[in-house]
Amino acid sequence: MAQTNTDITVVLSEELDLVEPCMATRSNIGRVIMQNISETLTELDVRGDAGLMPRLAESWEDLGDGTWRFKLRQGVTFSDGTTFDAADVKHSFDRVFSDQITCESKRYFADTALTFNIVDDNTIDIKAEPAQPILPLLMTLVTIVPSEAPVEVLREPIGTGPYMMSEWTAGQQIVLTRRDDYWGTQPAVTKATYVFRSEPAVRAAMVEAGEADIAPQITQEEATNPATDFTYPNSETVYLRIDQTIEPMGDLRVRQALNAAIDRKAFIGTVLAEGTELAVAMVPPTTLGWNADLEPPPFDPEKAKELLAAAAADGINTGAPIEVIARTENFPHVTEVGEVIVQMLNDVGFKATLRMVEVAEHEQYYSKPYPEGRVAQLLMAQHDNSRGDPVFSMYFKYHSQGTQSGVNDPKVDELIEKATAATGDERAALWSELFAYVQKEIVADVLLFHMVGHSRVGERIDFKPTIATNSQLQLSEISFKYALRCRRHTPASRFFKSGNRP
């Protein structure tokens, strides 16, 4: 089968339910959209040590009193031909914070109120209240859309990036085509076709057979070829979110029992890859304020039983049903992990069951408002923070007003607010204190694993995965070692089991 030698195919583990730019911080959407179709004002360098880099903003300046001035890049156009200017920036943020649309990037701004003043077409002042010392870093989260974009979910995103979406066949494929009028350097990839296959063995086999060029997510079992397979620490933390408002989760002893019931080490080297680390915080160890004194809760099933018995003696309904909800294909072997966790919980006396759901349904339980009339739920989730500061995690995960929080604790709220406004050593110390308080004092959740990523990259492709690969896959970072004018003829469909889509 003929193929243009600068076209590539990327095989992803789950389908996209949306191609909405303001949802690009969600990993399955970000891999397609972020910096490919839609760009941000700033960008964090994760391949080198350049730190925070210009993207649509050429420079920025702290004017004091919480205000930052951003000088915007000139000569930039959207894929519909309209010119990028300061009005587009203001509209993009207004859209993110509108109550008429659900935008994931909104949650990262905590209780920070932003005010926008357009100085001229290429200059915009953004005032944060309370003052936000890392506001330029927060600009890496919001993708810019034209001011003409409606405040509703977009099916055909218009962006300033090097690619435009030329096809979206729901459930089958998405095609991005390189723009000839892109403001920056022309990337080597001319067209990228994204297809979706749920089984990691199939994804790996497609790359091996030449039917795909990159499989960003495979398992340790498939990562056997040193020439094509990469293993690397990624920025994901797997945890069980505890909603303390539903009985019996409001009792500290019950939350302690949940943590003591799980043998975390048993997963590593079995269903999870060697190199997976036990989590003690919602963020990876490379994050500011990391508390090296924290240790994972020890596996102690007898202690868990004692804690449950003591809670029951005080009238806590420890026999209430508990539902563990996990997202299909969220990470390799997620179903097996969920099944084992449920068994471990039941072994100490909980009444737990597992429910696997697709990404859209998972989001209904993940973010507020949570469904009414629900039983006690442990939501298994994977949280990404590759940006190095806890501000991208702690407010919406733990603050009483956080969109994915199961916690309502005044000290947590106070520490988050103080750390968010602080700088330097004080900022790091406050985050460190918060990590300890969340894990040891209130036992806010069941922290499980800092994950390891595995990717397969075709031999003609020059691309090395990084800590950011889970959440974005910039096509501009891909080049070619050599060209192939045709595909190999071994169809990867032979690896499909009955019932899978060819």
N, C-alpha and C positions, 0 to 999 in steps of 0.2 A: 504494500500500500504506500503510495507516494506521500511524502511529507515535506513541507518547507523546512529547510534545515535550521531555521531560527524560530520555529514554532515549538512550543512545549506543551505537555499535558501534565497536570498536577492531579493526583488522586487523593481525595480527602476522605476522612472517616465518617463524616455525617453531612447530610444535606443542609443547605441554607434555607431557613424559613423566611429570611428577610435579606435584602441588600440595601438596608437603610444606613446611610453614613453615620448618623448619630448613635448607632448601635455597634460601631466598628471596634469598640473596646471588648466586645464579646469575641472570644477566640475564633470560632468557626466563621464569623463574618469578617473579622479583622484580617484573616489570612488572605482574603480575596480583595477587600476594599482598601485597607489602610495603606496609604502612600502609593497605592497603585492607581485607584480611581480618585480617591479623596485625600487631600493633604492637610497637614496641620501647620500652625504657625511656627512651631519649633519641633525639634526631633532629638531624641537622646541617642547618642552613639553607644551601641552595645558591642561593636566589633573592635573598637580601639579605645583610646583614652581621650577622645576629643570632647567628651562631656556633652553639654547641651549645645545643639547646633542650629543654625538658621534653616528654615524651610520656606514658608511663605512670608515670614518676617525676616528681614535682613539683619535687624539689630533691635535691641531693647534697652531701656534705661529706667532705673528706679528714680522717680521724681519725689519720693517721700510721701508720707501720709497715706500709704497703701496704694499709691497710684504708679502704674508702670506705663511708659510710652513705647509703643511698638512701631517701628518703621517698616512698611510693607514693601515687598518686592514689586518692582514695576515691570511692565511688559508681559504679565501673566494673563492668560485667558482660560476660561472654562471650556469644556469639551463642546459646549453649544455655541462657542464663539464670543460670548460676552466677556467683558474685561473684569478682572478681579480688582476690587478696591475695598476700602475700609467699611463701606456699607454692607458688603458681603460678610465681613467678620462679625459685625454687630448682629446682623440677621441670623447668622449661624448660631450664635450664643442665645439670642432671644428664642430661637426655635428649640434649642436644647432644654431651656428652662421653662418652656411653655407647658401649661397643664393640659394642652390639647393633644399632646403626643408623649409617648413613653420613650425616653432616651437614656440609655445606660450611662453615658458619659456624665450626666447630671450628678450622679451619686458621688463622684469623686470630689466634688466641690464642697462637701459637708454643709455647714451653715454659712458659708461665705456668700455674701451678696455682691454681685458685680454690677458696676455702672460703666457705661461706654460713652465716650465722648469722641466724636469724629472730628479730628483737627483739620484734616484735608483728605483727599482721596487715598493718599499713601501713608497716612499717620493716624493712629488711634490710641487714645489713652484709656486704660482699663483700671478702674479703682476697685479694690477689694475691701470689704468691710465684714469682719475685722481684717486688718492688714495681713496679707499673705506673702511671706518672704520668698516662697518658691513659686510664685505665680507664673513666671516664664516656663517652669517645668510642667505646671498644670496645663499649659497650652499644647502639650504633646497629645492631649486626650480628645480634643474637639476638632473634628474634621470640618472643613469649610465648604459650604454650599453657596450657590448664587442667591442674591437677595430676592430673586424671583421665585425661589423654591417654596412651595406651599408648606404650611405647618400641618402636614399629614405624612403618613408613612410613604416613602418614595419607592416605587418599583423600578424606576429607571434613573439611577443616581447620576447627577452631573457634577463633575469635579475638575480640579486643576491638575490632576496627576498625569503621569505619562501614558495612561491607558484609559480607554472608555469601554463600557460594557456594550458589546455588540449583539449578545444573545443571552437570554436566560430562559431555559426550558426547565420549569420547575420539576425537581426530582431527577433530572437527567444530567444537565450540564449548564455551566456558565462560561461564556467566552469573553475574554478581554482582548482588545485590539490596540496596538500601539498608535499613539497620536503623532501625526507629522508636525503638529504645531505646538508641541510641548515646550515650555519655557526653558527647561533644563537640558542636561545631556541626554541624548537619545539612548535608551537602553538597548542591549543586544537582542532581547527577546521581542519578536514582532507580534506574536499572538500566544495567549495562554488559554488553554481549555481546562476547566476544572470539572472533574467527574467525581462521583461519590460511590464508595464501596465500603460496606460495614465491616468486612472481615480483614484483619491485618495481613493474613497470609495472602489474600487476593491482592491487596495493595502492593505488597512486596513483590509478588509474582509478576504484576503488571510492569513494574520497573525493570525487573530482570528480563522479561520478554520483549522489552522495547515498546510496550504499549502505553507506557507513561514514563515521565522523566523524573518526577519527584513524588515520593510518598512521605509527607512530613511526619506522619505518626505510624510507626510499626511497633511490634513488640520485641522484647529481648530474644525470643525464640527465632524470629526472622532475621535479626541483625547478626548475620554470620559471615558476611562477605566484607573483608577489610577494604576492598576497592570501592565499595558503594555505600557502606553502612556507617552511620555516625552515632555515637553515644555521647551524651553531654548532659550536665545538670541543667534542668530548665527552671523556670521561675514559678512553678506551680506548687501549691500546697493543698493537699486533700484533707478534708475535715468533715465532721458531722455537725451541722448547725443545730443547736438546741434552742427550741422556743420555750422559754421559761414561763410563759403565760398559760400553758396547758398542763394539767395534772398528769403525772406527778413531777414534771420537770422543774417546778419552782423550788423543790427541796434540794438543798446543797448536797445532802448525802446521796440522793439519787444520781445527781450529776457526777459525783465522785465515783459511785458504783459503775456508771457507764464507762468511765475511763479505766477503772481497775479491771473491768471484765474483758478488755480487748488485748490480746497478745500481738502487739504491733510487729515485733521482730519475726514472728512466724510467717509474715507475708513476704519478707525480703528474701530474694533468691528463689522464691517459689512462684507465686503469681505476680509478684513485682520484681523488677530488675535489681540485680546487685548494684550498689551505689545509691539506691534510694535511702534517704535519711529519715529518721524519726523526727517528727515536727514538735517544736515547743512554742511556736508562734505562727501567726497567720501569714508571715512573710518569710522569705528565705534568709539564710545567714549573712548574705551580702548586704542586707538592709541597714540603714542608719539606726543606731540605738539598739542593735542586737544585744540581747542579754545572755552572755555566755554562762551564767550561773544556773540557768534553767535546765531541767532534765525532764525527759518524757515520764509520764506516770508509769510506775511499775505494774506489770501484769500480776494481779493478785486476786484470783477468783474467790478465794475464801473471804478476803476483805470486802469484796463486792457484796457477797451474800450477807455479811455482818451489817454492812451499811444499809442494805435494803430491809433487813429484819428490824433494825433500829428505827428506820423511817416508818415502817408498817406499824410498829408498836405505838407510834405517836399519831396514828390515824391517817397516814399518807397512803393513798391508793396505789401501791407499788405494782399491783396486778393489772393496772389499766393497760389497754392495748397501745402499742407503740408501732408506728409505721416508719420504716426506713425507706426513703424515697431517693432513688439514684437515676442519673441521666444515662441513657443508652449511648454507648460509644464515647462517653466523656473522657475516658482514658483506657488503655489496654487492660483487659481482664476486670473491668469495673463490675460486671455481674458477679464474677467469682468472689471478688472482694466483698461485695454486699452480702452474698450468701453466707460467707464465713463469719462476717461480723454479726449477722443476725443469729447464727448458731451460738457464737460466743456469748451474746447477750442473754439468750434463752437458757444457756447452761447455768447462769448464776441466778435465774429467777425472773427475768423480764419476760414479757409477752410480746415479742417483736415479730414483725413480718416484713418482707421486702417487696417493694413495688418499683419496677423499672419503667421509666417514662421517656418520651422523646423530648427534644430540647424546648419546644414551645410550651408543653405542659409543665416541664420542670421549672420554667421561669415563673409560672403562676404561683408555685409554692416558695420560690426563692426570694421574691421581692414583695414588699408590701403594696397594697393591703393583702394580708394572708387570707386564704379562704375561711369563711365562717363555718362553724360546726365541725371543725377538723378534730381528729384525735391527736394525741401526742405524736409529734413527728420529729424524726432525725433526718435532716436533709443532707445527703452526701453531695458534696460539691468540690470543685477544684478551682482555687482562686489564684489568679496570676498577678504578680507584682514584680516587674523587671526594671522598675524605674528607681529603685534604691531608697525611697523614702516611705515610711509607714502611712503618710497622709493619703496615699492611694488605696489604703485598705481599712484603716482603723475606724474612721467615722461611719461609713456605711455598713461595716460589719458589727460594730459594738456600741455606737452611740444610741441612746434611747430613740432618737429620731432617724437613725440610719435605715436605709431602705431594705437591708438584708439582716437586720439585727434581731436577735432574740433576747437582748439584754435591756434592762432598765435600771441602771445603777448611777446615782449622782456622782460618785467619785470617778467612774469611768468617763462620764460626760465632761467633768472638769479637767481631767488629765488630757483628754483628746483636744479640748479647746485650748488649753495652755500650750501643749506641744505644737499644735498647728500654727500658733502665732509666734513661737519662739525661734531662735536661730542658734547656730553653732553648738557648743557643748551643752548648753541648757536644753536645746531641742532633743539632742541624742539622749540625755539623761532622763527626760520626761517620757520619751517613748520607751526606754528601757524599763522604767518604773511601771508603765502601763502594761507592758508584756507580762511582767511578773504578777501584777495584780489580777489580770484577766485569767492567767493560767492557774495560779496557786490559791488565790483568795476566793474568787467567785466561780471558778471553773465554768467559764462561759460556754465552752463547746468541747467537742472531742477532737483534738488535733491529732492527725494521723501521720502524714508523710510529706516530705519534700521530694518531689518526683524527679526521675531521670527520663530524658527524652531519647527516642531512637528514630532516626530517619533513614530512608534509602534514597540515594541520589544517583541517577543514571550516569554511566561512565563518560558520556560526551559532555555532561554538564559540569561547569566549574562553580560550585556553591557549597559552602560549609555552614551547616545549621549553627545557631547560637541560642543563648538564653531567651531571645525574642521570638524564636521560630514557632513556638506554640501559639503566639498571639498575632503574629504578622509574618508575611512572606513577601518581601519586596522583590518584585520581578527585576528591578533595576540592579539588584545585587547579583544577578545570575549572568554568567557568560558561558561561552562554549569552548571546550578543549579541542574539539574537532567536530566536523559536521557529518551527520548521517543523512543520506538522501532518501533512504527508505527504511521502513520498519523491518524488524525481524519477523519471521513468519510463524513463530510459535505462539499461538493465542493464549493469553492468560485466562481466557474463559474456561480452559480445561481445569483450572484450579478451583472453579466454583463448585460449591455443593448444591444439591438439589434445593430449589426454592430461592436461590440468590439471583439477582438481576445480572444478566450478562452485559 
